[in-house]
């Protein structure tokens, strides 16, 4: 691990997480460290009222630990809402490993992280997220039974189910806006072509949509252009594309005071977590007449697969519940329209109602 990362952690650990602006009554926040492997991680448990806190592990080269803590706190709260709206008997949590997954990831580091998860005694269940693969989860799972998304605990890689749910969510938004969920000829800008984003693009292509694609990996972009007949665009301008749907499928906070005024699409519906930089950004989208599919409602397919599937199971019941994301979002859209309030506010209230039961 390089020196700047280590230095930032020493500074951040001197602060009080409860004073952080994203702190929202989190039940437990753990700063995990393993000297031998170089592991530096944060595990945030937001809420366990409905059951153990389930949420993925993200490995990312954060610029400092304050940035990593912000991500962990926001993502863990989002998981509470996601699991509640998905009707799962689970709470919300999230973990972040502060390191570049291409340079610093080792089996030793992953095993060390698994041991830290195990020390929490099942109050937090980890799974795959950005920077962590299904193969990585197998290594983490060798140290703890509280790791999901492995072949031993379920259906393996959850990303295909996340992508399926996002595709259903895009159809729901298009149907609400246009009166039909037919995507033939619809122009969709997919920002981010990771495991989820690429599969979302494939679903859209099969449905007849015209794709505009972007990613920091130019090889992946070219592959999508070749396979789907897509048009490429720079990632930092994907939100401003002339299209019918903007589908953010990269990292969060992409919907903000800079980007929202530039959005031409009447619909924003994508896989990224924490798409709104602030809660006010959801209000601004609503005021502009842009139909926003709240991220934790539309991208719940992966957590559904992790929560419901057992090893060797058929995925029929998982697919059925994932496809129900269409109905969940339709309910949010209808309530938003009837009450004249942003979809982001309505979704938060629905999730809070479930958590308080």
N, C-alpha and C positions, 0 to 999 in steps of 0.2 A: 504494500500500500504506500502511496507516495506521501511525502511530508505534508503538503497542504491539507490533505484529507485528515491526517492525524491531528494537525494543529487545530483545525476547525472543530473537531470533536471535543478536544480539551476545553475550548471556549464554550461550546454549547452545553456541555455537561455541568458547567458552573451555573447555568441559568435554571429557572424553575419552569418546567413545562406547563404547570397550571396557569402561569401568567401569559402563555402564548395566546395570540388572538384566535387561533383555531381550536383551542381547548374547549371542549363541550361536555364537561362532566365525565370525561374518559375514566374508566374504572382502573386501568393499569397502563403504565408506560414504562417499558424496559429498554435501557441502553445496554445492548449486548456487545461483549468484547472478548476476543480470544487472541492472545498475543502470538501464539505459535503459528496460527493460520493467517493472521492479519484481519480476522473478521471484525468489522464495525457495523453494527446493525441497530435498528430501533424496531421494537414490537409495540404496537398500540392496540389495546383492547378498549373499544368504545362502550359496548353495551352487551350484557349477557342475560337480559331479562327473559328472552325467548329461548335461550339455549347457549351452548358454547359459541364463542366468537369465531366465525369463519371468514377468512379473507386471505388473498394471495400474498406472496412475497415478491417484491419488486427489487431488482438489482440495477442500480443506476449510478453514474458518476456525478453525483450532486456536487455543486460548487462549494457547498459548506453544509454543516450539520443542521443549521437552522432551516435550510431549504429542505433537507431530508425530513426533519421533524414536522414541518408544515405539511409535506406530502403524506406522512404517516397518519397525522391527526385527521386531515380532511378525508383521506381514503377510508380510514376505519369507520368514521361516521357514515360515509357513503355506503359502506357495506352493511351497517345496521339498517339503513333505509332500504337497500337493495334486497336483503334477505326478508325483511318484513313485507315489502310489496310483492315479493315472489311467493309469499305464503309458506315460508320455510321456518321450522322451529329452531332457528339459529340466531345468534347475536352477530355483532359486527366487529371485525378487527382487521389489522393490516400490518405488514412488516416491510421494512426497506433495508436492503444491504447497501452500504455506501461504498461502491467500488465500480470500476468499469468492467462489465461482464465479459468483454472480449479480452481484457488484459489480466484481470486479477482473479477470475473464477477458477477455483481448484476444487477437487473432491474433498480435500482437507478442510477448506473453508466451508463448504456446503455441509459437511458432517458436523462441524462446530456449530453452525446455525441450527441444525436439527436437534442437537443436544440442548441448546437454549430454549427451543420450542418445547422440548420434552419437560424441562424444568417447570414450565407453567402448568403442568398437570392436566392438560386437556381443556383449560379455559380458553385457549387459543388454538385453532386448527389452521394450519397453513396450506397453501396451494400455489399453483403456477401463476405468474404475472410477468410483466415486462422484464426482460433480461434473464428470466428463469424458464428453462425448458422442461418438457416432460421427463427427459433423461435426468435432469438435475433433481427433480422431485423424487425420483427413485433413490438417489443418493441421500437426500435429506430424510426420506422415509425409512432408510436403513437405521436411523438413530431414534426414531419416534413413530408411534402409531398415529400421532396427531398431524399427519401429512396426507392430504387427499389429492386426487387427480393422478394417482399411480395405477399401474395395471393390477396391483395387489388389492387396491381399495375401491376400484370402480372401473370406469370406462377409459381411463387414461387421459390423454390430452383434452382439456375442456374447451379449447379454442373453437372447434367446429360448432359447438352448441352456442357459444357466445355469438358467433357469426350468424347462425340461424336465427337467434332472437333479434339481432339487429336488423336482419333482412325483413323479418315479420314486422318490426317496429317501423321501418321505412314504408312498408306497404300500408300500415295503419295510418301513418301521417298523410300519405298520398291519398288514401281513401277518404280521410276526413276533409282534406283540403279540396279534392277534385270530385268526390263522389264515386270513385272507382279505384281499386288497388292495382289496376293494370299498369305495369311499368314499361310497356313497350314504347320505345322512343323517348322515354324520360331521360334527361341529362343529369347525371349524378357525379359530383366531384368527391372522390374518395381520397382523403388526406391521411396517409399512413398505410403501408402495405405489409405490415407484420403478419403473423399467423392469422389473426382475426380479420384485419383489413383486406388481405388478399382474398380470403374466403368470402367475405361480404361482396367484394367485386365480382367474384365468380358467380355467386347467386344472382346478382344484378344482371350480369351479362346473359346468363341463361334465361332470365325473365325478359330480355329484350331491351334493357336500358343501354343508353349510350354513355360511356365512361370517360371521365377525366381523372387521371391518377397522379399521385405525387408521393414521394418518399425520399428520405436522405440517401437511400441505397439506389443508385442509378441502375444497377443490374436488375433489381427487382422491378423497377419502373419499366425497363425495356421488356422484361418478361411479360408484364401485364399488357403492354402495348401490343406485343406479338400475339399473345393468347386471346385477348379480349377485343382487339381492334381499338384499344383505348388511345386517347390523346393525353400527352403528358403536360404537366404544369409544375412550376416551382412550388415546393411545399409552403413557402411563406406567402404565396398568393392564391393558394387553393381555395381559401375561404371566399375570395372575391371573384371566383369563376362565374361566368354567365351560365347558370344551370338551374334545374328545378329542385334539386336536393343537394345540400352540402352535408357530407358524412365525415365528421372528424373521427378518425380512428388511430390517432397518434397519442401523444401525451396531453395532459390536462391544461386548463387555464387558457385555452385557445380562443375562447369567446370572451372578449374584453372591450374596453373603451376604444382601443385602436382598431380591432378587427370588425366589430359588429356594424359600425357605420358603412363598412365596405362590402358587406354581404349582400349579394343580389338574389340569392335563392330564397323562395318563400318558405322553405322547410329546412331545419337543421336536425339531423337524426344520424347519430354515429356511435361508435363503440368506445370512444375514449372516456376515461374516468375524469370526474371533476372538470368538466368542460367549461363551466362558468368560473371566471376568475373571482368574482364576488357575487353575492346574492342579487345585487342591484342589476347585474348584467342580464339576469333572467327577466327582470321587469322591462329593461330596454328592448330586448328581443320582442316581448309581447307588444310594447307600444309601437314598434315598427311593423307589426302585423306578421312577424315571422313565427311560424309554428315550430316550437322547440320540443323535442322528445327528451325528457329528463334522462340523463345518462344512466343513473342507477336503475331506472325502470327498463330501458331498452337493452342494456347489456347484461342482463341477469342470466342468460342461458348457460354460461359456464358454471356459475355457482349452483345452478339447479342441477346440472349434471354431476357435480361433485357431491352435492348433498343427498341426492336421491338414488344414485346408482351404486350397486354392489358389484364386486368382482364377478365377471361372467354373466352379468345381467344382459337382457335385451335392452336396447335404448328406447323402446317404443314409448314408455311412460315419461321418459325424460324429454323426448321430442314433443310429446303432446303438451306437457306443461310449458315447455319453451315456446311453442307456437301460441300459447295463451297470452304471451306478451302483447300480441296484437290487440286482444280484448282489454288488457290492463291499460295500455296507452290510450285506446279509444275512450275508456272511461275518464281518464285524466283530461283528454282533449274536450270531451263533452262538458265536463264540470267546469273547466276553464272558460269555455265559451258562454255557458249559462250564467256564471258568476262574474264574468268580466275580469278575471284575475289570471296572472301568468301561470302557465303549466308548471313551472318550477316551484311556485308557492303551493299550488294544489297538490303536487306530488309529495312535497315535504309534509304537508298536513295529513295526507292519507297515511304516510309511513308513521308519523308520530301517533296517530290514532291507533294504529295497530300495535305499536310499541307500548302504549299505555294500557292496553287491555289486560 
